[in-house]
Amino acid sequence: MADIASAMPTAGGLYFWTHYFASEKWKNPLSFLVGYSNTIGLIGGICSIDYGFASMLLSVISLARDGSWSATRPVIYGTYAATVFAHGFIAVFFARIMPKIQSACIFLNIALVVATVIALPIGKANNSPPVNPGSYVFGEIQNLTTWPAGWAFIMAWLSPIWTIGAFDSCVHMSEEATHAARAVPLGIISSSGLCGLLGFVSLAVIASSMDRNIEGILNSKFGQPMTQIYYDALGKNGAMGFMVVVMIVQFFMGLSIVLAASRQSWAFSRDGALPFSSFFRKVSQRKFMRYQPVRMVCGIVVASVLIGLLCLIDEAAASALFSLAVAGNDLAWLTPILARLLWGGDRFIPGEFYTGKYLSKPIGWVAVIYMMFVIVLTMIPTEGPNPTPQTMNYTVVINGSLWLGAVLYYYTYAKNTYKGPQMTVSPEDEGKNLEQDSK
């Protein structure tokens, strides 16, 4: 993705690349499906992150009340909806300071990991039992599902799969970035790389410091396992302090996804692909809003609040909602890479960032195969091969319905209006801009 992003940085990103590389027969339907899948995946990301924030916020309230109160599903949903609206408000009225907010959030996130790595073992050392040994952290296997141990290990990949994502957010901000051909690919590589590294360190420290009663952590009276882990090691005040910082990081992570989703969806509506595109493609002309796609920001907020209603049903529906982000985005990520591998040929001209003539394509094939596997993995019941209605994984139903709906919408109506990404700058204007940039 970084290779392609450096060669063609654009807000449309994934569906634009798909249209550019795919064969003449498939470029319109494939780019249309990718655009919808990416939009769905980003909205699913908003739902997942903001639902997580709501759970954290309410767990802190429960902690402050010593576990005597726990949030009901309607309360969680109400908190989630208020969070999404808050993100929409900030995205519209505070866009001018968003770069500073995001930079501060990155450093705060790193500081949180460092503080957690230091505090949890120290806090645990002063209590009983002591810090767990390395043999437990790296060698202990506990299978809480009815799957065989080998497959349960594969299912455990879902944790980093859910977490390490949304790096295409950099792509959707390409048209608002300075020196995008270099900044966007570096953002993709650094965000996924740091997430993997810091995540591994965090999980190792958490495993060394947590109570070995995993069932107790999962069924915490605070409603949030991480709150329980902080509480066991650091006590009430320490847990509240750390969870507040975790919440702040989570909040601004959700804000980033709202921005990315609005830009991608605006680019898609600019090309006439979304329903009511002529309405959503408008950009605000008011200076205090910095000429943003305000209507699309509002549309994304409303869509996220409505889709989030699934959280009111039960845990299975909420889990399917979270997987919506993974399956939707993975399909959108793999398609342009596959199109470049199958049909790209000489059409791909490397940008400033390039993994090389001999590595780029093998890396692409590994990515495509892996993401195909991940899409299937997100649709498998997590607790075992014989799920009940309560433990069933409904991702295949939700994602399948949305993908099928996009295909039907294209062939029944949109194929007559959607002609792929449209040029909004003439080649002559583009040449003038490049000449000015060189000066």
C-alpha positions in Angstrom: 0.0 0.0 0.0 2.9 2.4 0.8 4.4 1.7 -2.7 1.1 2.6 -4.4 0.4 5.6 -2.1 3.8 7.1 -2.9 3.1 6.7 -6.6 -0.4 8.0 -6.5 -1.3 10.0 -3.3 -5.0 10.9 -3.6 -8.0 11.1 -1.1 -9.9 8.5 -3.1 -6.9 6.1 -2.6 -8.0 2.5 -2.7 -10.9 2.7 -5.2 -8.9 5.2 -7.4 -6.0 2.8 -7.5 -8.3 -0.1 -8.3 -9.8 1.7 -11.2 -6.4 2.8 -12.5 -4.8 -0.7 -12.5 -7.8 -3.0 -13.2 -8.7 -4.2 -16.7 -11.2 -2.3 -18.7 -14.0 -4.8 -18.0 -13.6 -4.8 -14.3 -12.3 -1.3 -13.4 -15.7 0.3 -12.8 -17.4 -2.5 -10.8 -14.3 -3.3 -8.8 -13.5 0.3 -7.9 -17.2 0.8 -7.0 -17.1 -2.2 -4.6 -13.8 -1.1 -3.1 -15.1 2.4 -2.5 -18.2 1.0 -0.7 -16.3 -1.6 1.3 -13.7 1.0 2.4 -16.6 3.4 3.5 -18.3 0.6 5.3 -15.0 -0.5 6.9 -14.2 3.0 8.1 -17.6 3.5 9.6 -17.2 0.1 11.3 -13.9 1.4 12.7 -15.7 4.4 14.1 -18.2 2.1 15.7 -15.6 -0.1 17.2 -13.3 2.6 18.5 -16.0 4.8 19.9 -17.8 1.9 21.5 -14.5 1.0 23.1 -14.2 4.5 24.4 -17.7 4.4 25.8 -17.0 1.2 27.6 -13.8 2.6 29.1 -15.5 5.8 30.2 -18.3 3.9 31.9 -15.8 1.4 33.5 -14.0 4.4 35.1 -17.4 5.5 36.6 -17.9 2.0 37.8 -14.5 2.0 39.3 -15.1 5.3 41.1 -18.2 3.7 42.6 -16.2 0.6 43.7 -18.0 -1.6 41.2 -21.4 -1.1 42.8 -22.8 0.2 39.4 -22.5 -1.2 35.9 -23.7 0.3 32.7 -26.6 -1.2 30.7 -26.5 -1.6 27.0 -28.8 1.5 26.4 -26.4 3.6 28.6 -23.4 2.3 26.6 -25.1 3.1 23.3 -26.1 6.6 24.5 -22.5 7.3 25.6 -21.3 5.9 22.2 -23.7 8.1 20.2 -22.6 11.2 22.2 -19.0 10.4 21.5 -19.6 10.2 17.8 -21.5 13.5 17.7 -18.6 15.1 19.7 -16.1 13.8 17.1 -18.3 15.3 14.3 -18.4 18.6 16.1 -14.6 18.7 16.6 -13.9 17.6 13.0 -16.0 20.5 11.7 -15.1 23.4 13.9 -11.6 22.6 15.0 -10.0 21.3 11.9 -7.4 24.1 12.0 -5.7 22.6 15.0 -6.2 18.9 14.1 -2.5 18.4 13.1 -1.4 19.6 16.5 -4.0 17.4 18.3 -2.9 14.4 16.3 0.8 15.0 17.0 0.1 15.4 20.7 -1.9 12.2 20.7 0.9 10.2 19.1 3.3 11.3 21.9 0.7 10.7 24.6 0.1 7.2 23.2 3.8 6.4 23.4 4.1 7.9 26.8 1.1 5.7 28.0 2.9 2.6 26.8 6.1 3.5 28.5 4.3 4.4 31.7 2.3 1.1 31.6 5.5 -0.9 31.1 7.1 0.7 34.1 4.1 1.0 36.5 2.4 -2.4 36.1 5.4 -4.5 37.2 6.4 -2.1 40.0 2.8 -2.0 41.3 2.5 -5.8 41.1 5.8 -6.3 42.9 4.4 -4.5 45.9 1.4 -6.8 46.1 0.7 -10.6 46.1 1.2 -12.6 44.0 4.4 -11.3 42.4 5.1 -10.6 38.8 4.4 -13.7 36.5 7.5 -15.5 35.2 8.6 -15.6 31.6 7.5 -19.2 31.3 3.9 -18.0 31.9 4.1 -14.9 29.7 5.6 -16.7 26.7 4.9 -20.3 27.3 1.5 -20.7 29.0 -1.4 -21.7 26.8 -5.0 -21.5 28.0 -7.7 -22.4 25.6 -11.0 -20.9 26.7 -12.8 -22.0 23.6 -14.0 -25.4 22.3 -11.7 -25.1 19.3 -8.6 -27.4 19.1 -5.6 -25.7 20.6 -3.9 -25.1 17.2 -6.9 -23.3 15.8 -7.5 -21.4 19.0 -3.9 -20.0 18.5 -4.9 -18.9 15.0 -8.1 -17.3 16.3 -5.9 -15.3 18.8 -4.6 -13.5 15.8 -7.8 -11.5 15.8 -6.5 -9.3 18.6 -3.7 -7.7 16.6 -5.8 -7.9 13.4 -8.5 -5.7 15.1 -5.9 -3.4 16.5 -3.3 -2.9 13.8 -5.4 -1.1 11.1 -6.7 2.1 9.7 -3.3 2.9 8.3 -5.1 3.9 5.1 -6.2 7.0 7.0 -3.0 8.5 5.8 -4.1 7.9 2.2 -7.4 9.6 2.6 -5.7 12.8 4.0 -3.3 12.8 1.0 -4.8 15.9 -0.6 -4.4 17.9 2.7 -0.8 16.7 3.3 2.5 18.4 2.6 4.8 16.4 0.3 2.3 13.6 0.2 4.4 11.3 -2.0 6.8 10.9 0.9 4.7 11.7 4.0 1.8 9.3 3.2 3.9 6.1 2.7 6.0 6.9 5.8 2.8 7.4 7.8 1.5 4.0 6.7 4.8 2.2 7.5 5.5 4.0 10.8 1.9 3.7 12.1 1.6 -0.1 11.5 5.2 -0.7 12.6 5.0 1.2 15.9 1.6 -0.3 16.6 3.0 -3.8 16.2 6.1 -3.1 18.3 4.4 -1.2 21.1 1.6 -3.6 21.1 3.9 -6.6 21.6 5.7 -4.9 24.5 2.4 -3.8 26.1 1.0 -7.4 25.9 4.1 -8.9 27.3 4.1 -6.6 30.3 0.3 -7.0 30.8 0.7 -10.8 30.8 3.5 -10.6 33.3 1.5 -8.4 35.7 -2.1 -9.6 35.4 -3.9 -11.9 37.8 -3.8 -15.5 36.5 -7.5 -15.8 37.0 -8.4 -14.8 33.5 -12.1 -15.5 33.9 -12.1 -12.9 36.7 -10.5 -10.4 34.4 -12.9 -11.1 31.5 -15.9 -10.9 33.8 -14.7 -7.8 35.7 -17.3 -6.0 37.7 -16.0 -2.8 36.2 -17.1 -4.0 32.7 -13.6 -3.5 31.2 -10.8 -6.1 31.5 -8.0 -3.5 31.2 -9.5 -1.5 34.1 -9.4 -4.7 36.2 -5.7 -5.3 35.3 -4.8 -1.7 36.3 -6.8 -2.0 39.5 -5.2 -5.3 40.5 -1.7 -3.9 40.1 -2.1 -0.3 41.0 -5.2 0.0 43.2 -8.2 2.3 42.6 -6.5 5.7 42.2 -3.7 4.3 40.0 -6.3 2.5 37.8 -8.4 5.6 37.4 -5.3 7.7 36.4 -4.2 5.3 33.7 -7.7 4.6 32.4 -8.3 8.4 32.0 -5.2 8.6 29.8 -6.2 5.5 27.8 -9.6 7.1 27.3 -8.0 10.3 25.9 -5.9 8.3 23.4 -9.0 6.3 22.4 -11.1 9.4 22.0 -8.7 11.0 19.6 -8.2 7.8 17.7 -11.9 7.8 17.0 -11.6 11.4 15.8 -8.9 10.4 13.3 -11.2 7.7 11.9 -14.1 10.1 11.5 -11.8 12.4 9.6 -10.5 9.6 7.3 -14.0 8.2 6.7 -15.4 11.7 5.8 -12.6 12.3 3.3 -12.8 8.9 1.7 -16.6 9.2 1.4 -16.4 12.7 0.1 -14.0 11.6 -2.6 -16.4 8.8 -3.5 -19.4 11.1 -3.7 -17.3 13.6 -5.7 -17.2 10.8 -8.3 -21.0 10.3 -8.1 -20.9 6.9 -6.5 -22.8 7.4 -3.3 -26.6 8.0 -3.1 -27.3 11.7 -2.9 -23.8 12.4 -4.1 -24.8 15.9 -5.4 -25.6 16.8 -1.9 -22.7 15.3 0.0 -20.0 16.4 -2.5 -20.5 20.0 -1.5 -17.6 21.7 0.4 -18.3 24.4 2.9 -17.3 27.9 1.6 -17.1 29.3 5.1 -13.6 30.2 6.2 -14.0 29.2 9.8 -14.7 25.7 8.6 -11.6 25.7 6.4 -13.6 24.6 3.3 -14.3 21.2 4.6 -16.8 18.5 3.4 -19.1 19.4 6.3 -22.1 17.6 4.9 -20.2 14.4 4.5 -18.9 14.7 8.1 -22.4 14.9 9.3 -23.5 12.0 7.0 -20.7 9.8 8.5 -21.8 10.7 12.0 -25.4 9.9 11.4 -24.5 6.6 9.6 -22.2 5.6 12.5 -24.9 6.3 15.1 -27.5 4.3 13.2 -25.3 1.3 12.5 -24.2 1.4 16.1 -27.7 0.5 17.1 -26.6 -3.1 16.6 -24.8 -2.8 19.9 -28.2 -2.8 21.7 -29.0 -6.3 20.6 -26.4 -8.4 22.3 -22.6 -9.1 22.5 -22.7 -11.2 19.3 -24.1 -8.3 17.3 -21.6 -5.9 18.9 -18.7 -8.2 18.0 -20.0 -8.5 14.4 -20.0 -4.7 14.3 -16.4 -4.6 15.3 -15.5 -7.2 12.6 -17.2 -5.0 10.1 -14.2 -2.7 10.2 -11.7 -5.6 9.6 -13.5 -7.4 6.8 -14.6 -4.3 5.0 -11.2 -2.6 5.1 -9.3 -5.8 4.2 -11.3 -6.3 1.1 -10.7 -2.6 0.2 -7.0 -3.0 0.9 -6.3 -6.2 -1.0 -8.2 -5.3 -4.2 -6.0 -2.5 -5.5 -2.9 -4.5 -4.6 -4.3 -7.5 -6.5 -5.3 -5.3 -9.4 -1.8 -3.9 -9.6 -0.3 -7.4 -9.5 -2.6 -8.8 -12.1 -3.1 -5.9 -14.5 -0.7 -3.1 -13.4 2.3 -3.9 -15.6 4.0 -0.8 -16.8 1.2 1.4 -15.5 2.8 1.4 -12.1 5.5 4.0 -11.9 7.2 4.0 -8.4 7.1 7.1 -6.3 9.6 8.4 -3.7 9.0 5.4 -1.5 9.5 2.0 -3.2 10.3 -1.4 -1.7 12.2 -2.3 -4.8 11.9 -4.2 -8.1 12.5 -7.6 -6.6 10.6 -7.2 -3.3 7.5 -5.1 -4.2 5.5 -7.8 -6.0 6.3 -10.7 -3.5 5.3 -8.4 -0.6 2.1 -7.7 -2.5 1.2 -11.4 -3.0 1.9 -12.1 0.7 -0.4 -9.2 1.6 -3.2 -10.4 -0.7 -3.1 -14.0 0.5 -3.0 -12.9 4.1 -5.9 -10.5 3.8 -8.0 -13.2 2.1 -7.3 -15.4 5.1 -8.1 -12.7 7.5 -11.5 -11.9 5.9 -12.5 -15.6 6.4 -11.0 -15.6 9.9 -13.2 -12.7 11.1 -16.3 -14.6 10.1 -15.6 -17.8 12.1 -17.3 -18.2 15.5 -14.8 -17.4 18.2 -15.9 -19.7 21.0 -16.2 -23.0 19.1 -17.4 -25.0 16.1 -21.0 -25.4 17.4 -22.2 -21.8 18.2 -25.5 -20.9 19.8 -27.5 -17.9 18.6 -25.7 -15.9 21.4 -22.2 -17.0 20.4 -22.7 -17.0 16.6 -20.5 -14.7 14.5 -22.8 -12.6 12.4 -20.1 -10.8 10.5 -20.7 -12.9 7.4 -24.4 -11.8 7.5 -23.7 -8.1 8.0 -20.7 -7.8 5.7 -22.2 -10.2 3.1 -25.4 -8.2 3.0 -23.6 -4.9 2.6 -21.3 -6.2 -0.1 -24.2 -7.8 -1.9 -26.2 -4.6 -1.6 -23.3 -2.6 -3.1 -23.1 -5.0 -6.1 -26.9 -4.9 -6.7 -27.0 -1.1 -6.4 -24.2 -0.9 -9.0 -25.7 -3.2 -11.6 -29.3 -1.9 -11.2 -28.5 1.8 -11.1 -25.0 3.1 -10.5 -23.4 1.5 -13.6 -25.2 4.1 -15.7 -23.9 7.0 -13.6 -20.6 5.8 -12.1 -17.7 6.0 -14.6 -14.9 5.8 -12.1 -12.8 8.5 -10.5 -13.3 11.8 -12.3 -10.6 14.3 -13.1 -11.2 17.6 -11.3 -7.9 19.2 -12.5 -7.0 19.4 -16.2 -3.6 18.1 -17.3 -2.7 21.7 -18.2 -3.6 22.9 -14.7 -1.7 20.0 -13.2 1.4 20.9 -15.2 1.2 24.5 -14.0 1.0 23.3 -10.4 4.0 21.0 -10.8 5.9 23.9 -12.4 5.0 26.2 -9.5 6.0 23.4 -6.9 9.4 23.0 -8.6 10.0 26.7 -8.3 
